[in-house]
Amino acid sequence: MMDDHKMLAIIPALNEEHNIGTVVKKIKNTLPGVFVLVINDGSCDATARQARAHGAEVINLAYTLGIGAAVQTGLMFARFHGFDIAVQVDGDGQHDPSYIRRLVEPILKHKADMVIGSRYLEKKGDLSSLQRRIGIRIFSLLISRIMAQPITDPTSGFRAMNRRAIELFSDVYPDDYPEPESLVISHLRRLTVREVPVAMIRREFGLSSIGGVDAMYYMIKVILAIMIDLCKQGYRARTEEA
């Protein structure tokens, strides 16, 4: 069934010269027909050169705009070029491309508009630090209540979207905390969201940008952003329906 659908792999990347080549190569080996697009988010290293050397197309952002803008750029590309499915894969090597088929399956069967790869459904692979797991659990409880369905891994950036989700998020995509916020927006816009189990890989090079006191600050800001989304996007959805 995948051969009948035009699929794009979007890889947002910032200073991932040591990881990006391996990520691109793994995706191409797993899914030879997929179009791989790296959004180089203002990197100051050889990320773009390494991505091209391994067969990816690259869009270079003039300066660092953040993961939300990088992913939205990829979704705009997907919409303009008529892709049926877009898969987001992080450029740090933590997402295993062998799970892409599992992500895409509910979309091919018309059971979901967006599918999230959750490391907590089967609890395999790298489950992140204790501090981050606590934060993710808090987000999970909040977002699950908002969406009236269980969401176990709301910060996962390993996800697939169909044409309906591509069109929505190419126009409206959160800048600051796109993974949890986009789930809330999906619910408010009546998209069907599903989770499938995946295993994450511990990144080989580089460090997470969130840790220590920053993790607590991040958690507070995400919760505030979600509350704002509920007000803003909820009003917009009601206005459009009227």
Secondary structure by P-SEA (a helix, b strand, c coil): cccccbbbbbbbbccccccaaaaaaaaaaacccbbbbbbccccccaaaaaaaaabbbbbbbcccccaaaaaaaaaaaaaaacccbbbbbbcccccccccccccccccccccccbbbbccccccccccccaaaaaaaaaaaaaaaaaacccccccccccccccaaaaaaaaccccccccaaaaaaaaaaabbbbbbbbbbbcccccccccccaaaaaaaaaaaaaaaaaaaaaaaaaaaaaac
